[in-house]
Amino acid sequence: MFKNYGYMPSIIEVDHIEGNNYVVHAYEIIQDDEKTWHTATAGWYYVDMHTGKIESIF
C-alpha cells in the first residue's frame, strides 16, 4: 500500500484487534535533539484479518 505513496514508515505494528480487523499504526520515531524524541504518525488502518483489505481509519 505504501508503495503508492513513495514512502514507507519505519514502524508498522498491530496495536489491537477490533472484530475481524487488526488496527495497525504506521509511524516513525523522530529525534528532536539529544534527549527528546516523538512519534510521527503516517496513519492508522483497519486490516481485515480474512481478506487483507486495508482501510484508513482517518
CHARMM-style PDB file with segment names, atoms N, HN, CA, C and O in Angstrom:
ATOM      1  N   MET     1       0.817  -1.193   0.000  1.00  0.00      PROA
ATOM      2  CA  MET     1       0.000   0.000   0.000  1.00  0.00      PROA
ATOM      3  C   MET     1       0.863   1.261   0.000  1.00  0.00      PROA
ATOM      4  O   MET     1       0.567   2.207  -0.729  1.00  0.00      PROA
ATOM      5  N   PHE     2       1.916   1.286   0.798  1.00  0.00      PROA
ATOM      6  HN  PHE     2       2.157   0.517   1.390  1.00  0.00      PROA
ATOM      7  CA  PHE     2       2.742   2.485   0.897  1.00  0.00      PROA
ATOM      8  C   PHE     2       3.571   2.732  -0.359  1.00  0.00      PROA
ATOM      9  O   PHE     2       4.070   3.840  -0.556  1.00  0.00      PROA
ATOM     10  N   LYS     3       3.727   1.726  -1.205  1.00  0.00      PROA
ATOM     11  HN  LYS     3       3.322   0.826  -1.044  1.00  0.00      PROA
ATOM     12  CA  LYS     3       4.448   1.925  -2.466  1.00  0.00      PROA
ATOM     13  C   LYS     3       3.769   2.998  -3.311  1.00  0.00      PROA
ATOM     14  O   LYS     3       4.436   3.733  -4.039  1.00  0.00      PROA
ATOM     15  N   ASN     4       2.447   3.086  -3.215  1.00  0.00      PROA
ATOM     16  HN  ASN     4       1.905   2.488  -2.624  1.00  0.00      PROA
ATOM     17  CA  ASN     4       1.698   4.091  -3.975  1.00  0.00      PROA
ATOM     18  C   ASN     4       2.054   5.505  -3.549  1.00  0.00      PROA
ATOM     19  O   ASN     4       1.948   6.440  -4.343  1.00  0.00      PROA
ATOM     20  N   TYR     5       2.478   5.671  -2.296  1.00  0.00      PROA
ATOM     21  HN  TYR     5       2.565   4.912  -1.650  1.00  0.00      PROA
ATOM     22  CA  TYR     5       2.822   6.988  -1.771  1.00  0.00      PROA
ATOM     23  C   TYR     5       4.295   7.324  -1.943  1.00  0.00      PROA
ATOM     24  O   TYR     5       4.686   8.480  -1.786  1.00  0.00      PROA
ATOM     25  N   GLY     6       5.120   6.325  -2.265  1.00  0.00      PROA
ATOM     26  HN  GLY     6       4.802   5.386  -2.392  1.00  0.00      PROA
ATOM     27  CA  GLY     6       6.552   6.548  -2.380  1.00  0.00      PROA
ATOM     28  C   GLY     6       7.227   6.757  -1.039  1.00  0.00      PROA
ATOM     29  O   GLY     6       8.298   7.361  -0.965  1.00  0.00      PROA
ATOM     30  N   TYR     7       6.600   6.256   0.032  1.00  0.00      PROA
ATOM     31  HN  TYR     7       5.730   5.766  -0.028  1.00  0.00      PROA
ATOM     32  CA  TYR     7       7.122   6.437   1.380  1.00  0.00      PROA
ATOM     33  C   TYR     7       6.759   5.209   2.211  1.00  0.00      PROA
ATOM     34  O   TYR     7       5.640   4.701   2.134  1.00  0.00      PROA
ATOM     35  N   MET     8       7.712   4.744   3.000  1.00  0.00      PROA
ATOM     36  HN  MET     8       8.621   5.157   3.062  1.00  0.00      PROA
ATOM     37  CA  MET     8       7.458   3.602   3.870  1.00  0.00      PROA
ATOM     38  C   MET     8       7.845   3.973   5.294  1.00  0.00      PROA
ATOM     39  O   MET     8       9.027   4.173   5.574  1.00  0.00      PROA
ATOM     40  N   PRO     9       6.864   4.070   6.209  1.00  0.00      PROA
ATOM     41  CA  PRO     9       7.203   4.358   7.604  1.00  0.00      PROA
ATOM     42  C   PRO     9       8.097   3.243   8.157  1.00  0.00      PROA
ATOM     43  O   PRO     9       7.985   2.087   7.749  1.00  0.00      PROA
ATOM     44  N   SER    10       8.977   3.601   9.079  1.00  0.00      PROA
ATOM     45  HN  SER    10       9.069   4.540   9.410  1.00  0.00      PROA
ATOM     46  CA  SER    10       9.916   2.606   9.598  1.00  0.00      PROA
ATOM     47  C   SER    10       9.266   1.618  10.567  1.00  0.00      PROA
ATOM     48  O   SER    10       9.796   0.527  10.779  1.00  0.00      PROA
ATOM     49  N   ILE    11       8.123   1.985  11.159  1.00  0.00      PROA
ATOM     50  HN  ILE    11       7.693   2.871  10.987  1.00  0.00      PROA
ATOM     51  CA  ILE    11       7.455   1.094  12.108  1.00  0.00      PROA
ATOM     52  C   ILE    11       6.000   0.910  11.681  1.00  0.00      PROA
ATOM     53  O   ILE    11       5.256   1.878  11.525  1.00  0.00      PROA
ATOM     54  N   ILE    12       5.613  -0.349  11.497  1.00  0.00      PROA
ATOM     55  HN  ILE    12       6.218  -1.136  11.624  1.00  0.00      PROA
ATOM     56  CA  ILE    12       4.221  -0.697  11.200  1.00  0.00      PROA
ATOM     57  C   ILE    12       3.881  -1.826  12.161  1.00  0.00      PROA
ATOM     58  O   ILE    12       4.444  -2.918  12.080  1.00  0.00      PROA
ATOM     59  N   GLU    13       2.947  -1.547  13.078  1.00  0.00      PROA
ATOM     60  HN  GLU    13       2.490  -0.660  13.143  1.00  0.00      PROA
ATOM     61  CA  GLU    13       2.647  -2.564  14.083  1.00  0.00      PROA
ATOM     62  C   GLU    13       1.155  -2.679  14.338  1.00  0.00      PROA
ATOM     63  O   GLU    13       0.401  -1.716  14.201  1.00  0.00      PROA
ATOM     64  N   VAL    14       0.750  -3.896  14.716  1.00  0.00      PROA
ATOM     65  HN  VAL    14       1.363  -4.678  14.827  1.00  0.00      PROA
ATOM     66  CA  VAL    14      -0.638  -4.122  15.110  1.00  0.00      PROA
ATOM     67  C   VAL    14      -0.801  -3.589  16.525  1.00  0.00      PROA
ATOM     68  O   VAL    14      -0.108  -4.022  17.445  1.00  0.00      PROA
ATOM     69  N   ASP    15      -1.722  -2.644  16.690  1.00  0.00      PROA
ATOM     70  HN  ASP    15      -2.285  -2.292  15.942  1.00  0.00      PROA
ATOM     71  CA  ASP    15      -1.987  -2.051  18.004  1.00  0.00      PROA
ATOM     72  C   ASP    15      -2.953  -2.928  18.799  1.00  0.00      PROA
ATOM     73  O   ASP    15      -2.728  -3.202  19.978  1.00  0.00      PROA
ATOM     74  N   HSD    16      -4.032  -3.367  18.141  1.00  0.00      PROA
ATOM     75  HN  HSD    16      -4.214  -3.144  17.183  1.00  0.00      PROA
ATOM     76  CA  HSD    16      -5.012  -4.234  18.779  1.00  0.00      PROA
ATOM     77  C   HSD    16      -5.938  -4.809  17.710  1.00  0.00      PROA
ATOM     78  O   HSD    16      -5.793  -4.512  16.524  1.00  0.00      PROA
ATOM     79  N   ILE    17      -6.882  -5.627  18.140  1.00  0.00      PROA
ATOM     80  HN  ILE    17      -6.999  -5.868  19.104  1.00  0.00      PROA
ATOM     81  CA  ILE    17      -7.862  -6.238  17.238  1.00  0.00      PROA
ATOM     82  C   ILE    17      -9.238  -5.711  17.576  1.00  0.00      PROA
ATOM     83  O   ILE    17      -9.619  -5.636  18.744  1.00  0.00      PROA
ATOM     84  N   GLU    18      -9.992  -5.340  16.531  1.00  0.00      PROA
ATOM     85  HN  GLU    18      -9.682  -5.400  15.582  1.00  0.00      PROA
ATOM     86  CA  GLU    18     -11.397  -4.941  16.676  1.00  0.00      PROA
ATOM     87  C   GLU    18     -12.212  -5.821  15.744  1.00  0.00      PROA
ATOM     88  O   GLU    18     -12.131  -5.682  14.523  1.00  0.00      PROA
ATOM     89  N   GLY    19     -12.990  -6.719  16.310  1.00  0.00      PROA
ATOM     90  HN  GLY    19     -13.056  -6.832  17.301  1.00  0.00      PROA
ATOM     91  CA  GLY    19     -13.784  -7.633  15.483  1.00  0.00      PROA
ATOM     92  C   GLY    19     -12.881  -8.462  14.602  1.00  0.00      PROA
ATOM     93  O   GLY    19     -11.998  -9.165  15.094  1.00  0.00      PROA
ATOM     94  N   ASN    20     -13.098  -8.384  13.280  1.00  0.00      PROA
ATOM     95  HN  ASN    20     -13.815  -7.813  12.880  1.00  0.00      PROA
ATOM     96  CA  ASN    20     -12.290  -9.124  12.311  1.00  0.00      PROA
ATOM     97  C   ASN    20     -11.161  -8.289  11.738  1.00  0.00      PROA
ATOM     98  O   ASN    20     -10.582  -8.653  10.714  1.00  0.00      PROA
ATOM     99  N   ASN    21     -10.837  -7.172  12.383  1.00  0.00      PROA
ATOM    100  HN  ASN    21     -11.307  -6.876  13.215  1.00  0.00      PROA
ATOM    101  CA  ASN    21      -9.804  -6.268  11.877  1.00  0.00      PROA
ATOM    102  C   ASN    21      -8.646  -6.116  12.840  1.00  0.00      PROA
ATOM    103  O   ASN    21      -8.828  -6.024  14.054  1.00  0.00      PROA
ATOM    104  N   TYR    22      -7.447  -6.091  12.269  1.00  0.00      PROA
ATOM    105  HN  TYR    22      -7.300  -6.165  11.282  1.00  0.00      PROA
ATOM    106  CA  TYR    22      -6.284  -5.638  13.008  1.00  0.00      PROA
ATOM    107  C   TYR    22      -6.294  -4.112  12.920  1.00  0.00      PROA
ATOM    108  O   TYR    22      -6.573  -3.558  11.857  1.00  0.00      PROA
ATOM    109  N   VAL    23      -5.999  -3.441  14.002  1.00  0.00      PROA
ATOM    110  HN  VAL    23      -5.772  -3.891  14.866  1.00  0.00      PROA
ATOM    111  CA  VAL    23      -5.833  -1.987  13.974  1.00  0.00      PROA
ATOM    112  C   VAL    23      -4.333  -1.742  13.935  1.00  0.00      PROA
ATOM    113  O   VAL    23      -3.610  -2.071  14.876  1.00  0.00      PROA
ATOM    114  N   VAL    24      -3.876  -1.156  12.829  1.00  0.00      PROA
ATOM    115  HN  VAL    24      -4.463  -0.889  12.065  1.00  0.00      PROA
ATOM    116  CA  VAL    24      -2.449  -1.024  12.547  1.00  0.00      PROA
ATOM    117  C   VAL    24      -2.028   0.436  12.626  1.00  0.00      PROA
ATOM    118  O   VAL    24      -2.688   1.317  12.075  1.00  0.00      PROA
ATOM    119  N   HSD    25      -0.928   0.676  13.312  1.00  0.00      PROA
ATOM    120  HN  HSD    25      -0.392  -0.040  13.759  1.00  0.00      PROA
ATOM    121  CA  HSD    25      -0.344   2.012  13.451  1.00  0.00      PROA
ATOM    122  C   HSD    25       0.941   2.040  12.641  1.00  0.00      PROA
ATOM    123  O   HSD    25       1.829   1.213  12.848  1.00  0.00      PROA
ATOM    124  N   ALA    26       1.042   2.986  11.723  1.00  0.00      PROA
ATOM    125  HN  ALA    26       0.320   3.658  11.555  1.00  0.00      PROA
ATOM    126  CA  ALA    26       2.249   3.172  10.911  1.00  0.00      PROA
ATOM    127  C   ALA    26       2.875   4.504  11.300  1.00  0.00      PROA
ATOM    128  O   ALA    26       2.224   5.547  11.235  1.00  0.00      PROA
ATOM    129  N   TYR    27       4.161   4.463  11.712  1.00  0.00      PROA
ATOM    130  HN  TYR    27       4.689   3.616  11.766  1.00  0.00      PROA
ATOM    131  CA  TYR    27       4.764   5.690  12.218  1.00  0.00      PROA
ATOM    132  C   TYR    27       6.288   5.646  12.179  1.00  0.00      PROA
ATOM    133  O   TYR    27       6.890   4.612  11.890  1.00  0.00      PROA
ATOM    134  N   GLU    28       6.889   6.783  12.475  1.00  0.00      PROA
ATOM    135  HN  GLU    28       6.400   7.623  12.710  1.00  0.00      PROA
ATOM    136  CA  GLU    28       8.331   6.951  12.609  1.00  0.00      PROA
ATOM    137  C   GLU    28       8.604   7.471  14.020  1.00  0.00      PROA
ATOM    138  O   GLU    28       7.738   8.092  14.634  1.00  0.00      PROA
ATOM    139  N   ILE    29       9.792   7.219  14.524  1.00  0.00      PROA
ATOM    140  HN  ILE    29      10.496   6.714  14.025  1.00  0.00      PROA
ATOM    141  CA  ILE    29      10.241   7.857  15.759  1.00  0.00      PROA
ATOM    142  C   ILE    29      11.289   8.887  15.347  1.00  0.00      PROA
ATOM    143  O   ILE    29      12.307   8.553  14.742  1.00  0.00      PROA
ATOM    144  N   ILE    30      11.019  10.129  15.683  1.00  0.00      PROA
ATOM    145  HN  ILE    30      10.191  10.400  16.175  1.00  0.00      PROA
ATOM    146  CA  ILE    30      11.843  11.260  15.264  1.00  0.00      PROA
ATOM    147  C   ILE    30      12.628  11.798  16.461  1.00  0.00      PROA
ATOM    148  O   ILE    30      12.070  12.025  17.535  1.00  0.00      PROA
ATOM    149  N   GLN    31      13.923  11.996  16.258  1.00  0.00      PROA
ATOM    150  HN  GLN    31      14.377  11.811  15.386  1.00  0.00      PROA
ATOM    151  CA  GLN    31      14.744  12.576  17.319  1.00  0.00      PROA
ATOM    152  C   GLN    31      14.775  14.088  17.144  1.00  0.00      PROA
ATOM    153  O   GLN    31      15.203  14.599  16.109  1.00  0.00      PROA
ATOM    154  N   ASP    32      14.313  14.801  18.180  1.00  0.00      PROA
ATOM    155  HN  ASP    32      13.966  14.386  19.021  1.00  0.00      PROA
ATOM    156  CA  ASP    32      14.286  16.262  18.156  1.00  0.00      PROA
ATOM    157  C   ASP    32      15.647  16.848  18.519  1.00  0.00      PROA
ATOM    158  O   ASP    32      16.131  17.780  17.877  1.00  0.00      PROA
ATOM    159  N   ASP    33      16.247  16.289  19.551  1.00  0.00      PROA
ATOM    160  HN  ASP    33      15.854  15.532  20.073  1.00  0.00      PROA
ATOM    161  CA  ASP    33      17.578  16.705  19.986  1.00  0.00      PROA
ATOM    162  C   ASP    33      18.189  15.525  20.738  1.00  0.00      PROA
ATOM    163  O   ASP    33      17.686  14.407  20.630  1.00  0.00      PROA
ATOM    164  N   GLU    34      19.243  15.745  21.485  1.00  0.00      PROA
ATOM    165  HN  GLU    34      19.652  16.653  21.573  1.00  0.00      PROA
ATOM    166  CA  GLU    34      19.932  14.639  22.155  1.00  0.00      PROA
ATOM    167  C   GLU    34      19.059  13.879  23.146  1.00  0.00      PROA
ATOM    168  O   GLU    34      19.276  12.688  23.371  1.00  0.00      PROA
ATOM    169  N   LYS    35      18.079  14.548  23.739  1.00  0.00      PROA
ATOM    170  HN  LYS    35      17.903  15.515  23.556  1.00  0.00      PROA
ATOM    171  CA  LYS    35      17.282  13.928  24.794  1.00  0.00      PROA
ATOM    172  C   LYS    35      15.798  13.797  24.486  1.00  0.00      PROA
ATOM    173  O   LYS    35      15.057  13.211  25.275  1.00  0.00      PROA
ATOM    174  N   THR    36      15.355  14.326  23.363  1.00  0.00      PROA
ATOM    175  HN  THR    36      15.958  14.801  22.722  1.00  0.00      PROA
ATOM    176  CA  THR    36      13.923  14.382  23.091  1.00  0.00      PROA
ATOM    177  C   THR    36      13.579  13.652  21.790  1.00  0.00      PROA
ATOM    178  O   THR    36      14.228  13.838  20.760  1.00  0.00      PROA
ATOM    179  N   TRP    37      12.541  12.817  21.870  1.00  0.00      PROA
ATOM    180  HN  TRP    37      12.014  12.666  22.706  1.00  0.00      PROA
ATOM    181  CA  TRP    37      12.038  12.054  20.721  1.00  0.00      PROA
ATOM    182  C   TRP    37      10.521  12.201  20.664  1.00  0.00      PROA
ATOM    183  O   TRP    37       9.883  12.492  21.675  1.00  0.00      PROA
ATOM    184  N   HSD    38       9.950  12.001  19.487  1.00  0.00      PROA
ATOM    185  HN  HSD    38      10.468  11.765  18.665  1.00  0.00      PROA
ATOM    186  CA  HSD    38       8.498  11.954  19.371  1.00  0.00      PROA
ATOM    187  C   HSD    38       8.126  11.017  18.221  1.00  0.00      PROA
ATOM    188  O   HSD    38       8.962  10.671  17.387  1.00  0.00      PROA
ATOM    189  N   THR    39       6.862  10.619  18.196  1.00  0.00      PROA
ATOM    190  HN  THR    39       6.183  10.901  18.874  1.00  0.00      PROA
ATOM    191  CA  THR    39       6.389   9.795  17.088  1.00  0.00      PROA
ATOM    192  C   THR    39       5.724  10.688  16.047  1.00  0.00      PROA
ATOM    193  O   THR    39       5.083  11.687  16.373  1.00  0.00      PROA
ATOM    194  N   ALA    40       5.892  10.302  14.797  1.00  0.00      PROA
ATOM    195  HN  ALA    40       6.413   9.490  14.532  1.00  0.00      PROA
ATOM    196  CA  ALA    40       5.241  10.983  13.675  1.00  0.00      PROA
ATOM    197  C   ALA    40       4.387   9.931  12.966  1.00  0.00      PROA
ATOM    198  O   ALA    40       4.901   9.074  12.247  1.00  0.00      PROA
ATOM    199  N   THR    41       3.093  10.012  13.180  1.00  0.00      PROA
ATOM    200  HN  THR    41       2.675  10.707  13.764  1.00  0.00      PROA
ATOM    201  CA  THR    41       2.178   9.011  12.643  1.00  0.00      PROA
ATOM    202  C   THR    41       1.935   9.229  11.155  1.00  0.00      PROA
ATOM    203  O   THR    41       1.594  10.329  10.721  1.00  0.00      PROA
ATOM    204  N   ALA    42       2.117   8.160  10.382  1.00  0.00      PROA
ATOM    205  HN  ALA    42       2.394   7.266  10.735  1.00  0.00      PROA
ATOM    206  CA  ALA    42       1.798   8.186   8.955  1.00  0.00      PROA
ATOM    207  C   ALA    42       0.334   7.812   8.744  1.00  0.00      PROA
ATOM    208  O   ALA    42      -0.294   8.259   7.784  1.00  0.00      PROA
ATOM    209  N   GLY    43      -0.210   6.988   9.648  1.00  0.00      PROA
ATOM    210  HN  GLY    43       0.300   6.625  10.428  1.00  0.00      PROA
ATOM    211  CA  GLY    43      -1.612   6.621   9.530  1.00  0.00      PROA
ATOM    212  C   GLY    43      -2.015   5.502  10.470  1.00  0.00      PROA
ATOM    213  O   GLY    43      -1.175   4.787  11.015  1.00  0.00      PROA
ATOM    214  N   TRP    44      -3.316   5.369  10.645  1.00  0.00      PROA
ATOM    215  HN  TRP    44      -3.998   5.951  10.202  1.00  0.00      PROA
ATOM    216  CA  TRP    44      -3.948   4.266  11.365  1.00  0.00      PROA
ATOM    217  C   TRP    44      -4.834   3.543  10.361  1.00  0.00      PROA
ATOM    218  O   TRP    44      -5.512   4.180   9.556  1.00  0.00      PROA
ATOM    219  N   TYR    45      -4.830   2.207  10.406  1.00  0.00      PROA
ATOM    220  HN  TYR    45      -4.279   1.689  11.061  1.00  0.00      PROA
ATOM    221  CA  TYR    45      -5.534   1.422   9.402  1.00  0.00      PROA
ATOM    222  C   TYR    45      -6.234   0.226  10.019  1.00  0.00      PROA
ATOM    223  O   TYR    45      -5.769  -0.357  10.999  1.00  0.00      PROA
ATOM    224  N   TYR    46      -7.379  -0.127   9.414  1.00  0.00      PROA
ATOM    225  HN  TYR    46      -7.757   0.347   8.618  1.00  0.00      PROA
ATOM    226  CA  TYR    46      -8.000  -1.416   9.660  1.00  0.00      PROA
ATOM    227  C   TYR    46      -7.474  -2.355   8.583  1.00  0.00      PROA
ATOM    228  O   TYR    46      -7.444  -2.006   7.403  1.00  0.00      PROA
ATOM    229  N   VAL    47      -7.063  -3.539   8.993  1.00  0.00      PROA
ATOM    230  HN  VAL    47      -7.087  -3.823   9.951  1.00  0.00      PROA
ATOM    231  CA  VAL    47      -6.673  -4.574   8.034  1.00  0.00      PROA
ATOM    232  C   VAL    47      -7.531  -5.790   8.340  1.00  0.00      PROA
ATOM    233  O   VAL    47      -7.428  -6.385   9.413  1.00  0.00      PROA
ATOM    234  N   ASP    48      -8.382  -6.153   7.382  1.00  0.00      PROA
ATOM    235  HN  ASP    48      -8.466  -5.670   6.510  1.00  0.00      PROA
ATOM    236  CA  ASP    48      -9.264  -7.300   7.569  1.00  0.00      PROA
ATOM    237  C   ASP    48      -8.415  -8.564   7.684  1.00  0.00      PROA
ATOM    238  O   ASP    48      -7.633  -8.870   6.785  1.00  0.00      PROA
ATOM    239  N   MET    49      -8.565  -9.289   8.775  1.00  0.00      PROA
ATOM    240  HN  MET    49      -9.201  -9.040   9.506  1.00  0.00      PROA
ATOM    241  CA  MET    49      -7.715 -10.453   9.008  1.00  0.00      PROA
ATOM    242  C   MET    49      -8.025 -11.626   8.089  1.00  0.00      PROA
ATOM    243  O   MET    49      -7.239 -12.571   8.015  1.00  0.00      PROA
ATOM    244  N   HSD    50      -9.164 -11.585   7.383  1.00  0.00      PROA
ATOM    245  HN  HSD    50      -9.802 -10.818   7.443  1.00  0.00      PROA
ATOM    246  CA  HSD    50      -9.514 -12.678   6.473  1.00  0.00      PROA
ATOM    247  C   HSD    50      -9.194 -12.344   5.022  1.00  0.00      PROA
ATOM    248  O   HSD    50      -8.753 -13.210   4.267  1.00  0.00      PROA
ATOM    249  N   THR    51      -9.414 -11.088   4.630  1.00  0.00      PROA
ATOM    250  HN  THR    51      -9.772 -10.384   5.243  1.00  0.00      PROA
ATOM    251  CA  THR    51      -9.221 -10.720   3.219  1.00  0.00      PROA
ATOM    252  C   THR    51      -7.944  -9.928   2.983  1.00  0.00      PROA
ATOM    253  O   THR    51      -7.448  -9.883   1.857  1.00  0.00      PROA
ATOM    254  N   GLY    52      -7.394  -9.293   4.041  1.00  0.00      PROA
ATOM    255  HN  GLY    52      -7.797  -9.329   4.956  1.00  0.00      PROA
ATOM    256  CA  GLY    52      -6.218  -8.444   3.882  1.00  0.00      PROA
ATOM    257  C   GLY    52      -6.557  -7.051   3.386  1.00  0.00      PROA
ATOM    258  O   GLY    52      -5.654  -6.242   3.171  1.00  0.00      PROA
ATOM    259  N   LYS    53      -7.843  -6.747   3.199  1.00  0.00      PROA
ATOM    260  HN  LYS    53      -8.576  -7.404   3.374  1.00  0.00      PROA
ATOM    261  CA  LYS    53      -8.261  -5.421   2.743  1.00  0.00      PROA
ATOM    262  C   LYS    53      -7.824  -4.372   3.755  1.00  0.00      PROA
ATOM    263  O   LYS    53      -8.003  -4.549   4.960  1.00  0.00      PROA
ATOM    264  N   ILE    54      -7.249  -3.277   3.257  1.00  0.00      PROA
ATOM    265  HN  ILE    54      -7.105  -3.134   2.278  1.00  0.00      PROA
ATOM    266  CA  ILE    54      -6.752  -2.188   4.099  1.00  0.00      PROA
ATOM    267  C   ILE    54      -7.671  -0.995   3.951  1.00  0.00      PROA
ATOM    268  O   ILE    54      -8.019  -0.597   2.839  1.00  0.00      PROA
ATOM    269  N   GLU    55      -8.067  -0.422   5.095  1.00  0.00      PROA
ATOM    270  HN  GLU    55      -7.785  -0.745   5.998  1.00  0.00      PROA
ATOM    271  CA  GLU    55      -8.909   0.771   5.088  1.00  0.00      PROA
ATOM    272  C   GLU    55      -8.340   1.779   6.071  1.00  0.00      PROA
ATOM    273  O   GLU    55      -8.077   1.441   7.226  1.00  0.00      PROA
ATOM    274  N   SER    56      -8.148   3.007   5.626  1.00  0.00      PROA
ATOM    275  HN  SER    56      -8.361   3.281   4.688  1.00  0.00      PROA
ATOM    276  CA  SER    56      -7.663   4.050   6.502  1.00  0.00      PROA
ATOM    277  C   SER    56      -8.720   4.396   7.533  1.00  0.00      PROA
ATOM    278  O   SER    56      -9.899   4.506   7.198  1.00  0.00      PROA
ATOM    279  N   ILE    57      -8.317   4.568   8.775  1.00  0.00      PROA
ATOM    280  HN  ILE    57      -7.359   4.478   9.048  1.00  0.00      PROA
ATOM    281  CA  ILE    57      -9.268   4.920   9.828  1.00  0.00      PROA
ATOM    282  C   ILE    57      -9.617   6.401   9.732  1.00  0.00      PROA
ATOM    283  O   ILE    57     -10.726   6.797  10.092  1.00  0.00      PROA
ATOM    284  N   PHE    58      -8.691   7.222   9.253  1.00  0.00      PROA
ATOM    285  HN  PHE    58      -7.790   6.900   8.960  1.00  0.00      PROA
ATOM    286  CA  PHE    58      -8.935   8.664   9.135  1.00  0.00      PROA
ATOM    287  C   PHE    58      -9.410   9.021   7.760  1.00  0.00      PROA
ATOM    288  OT1 PHE    58      -9.666  10.193   7.479  1.00  0.00      PROA
TER     289      PHE     58
END
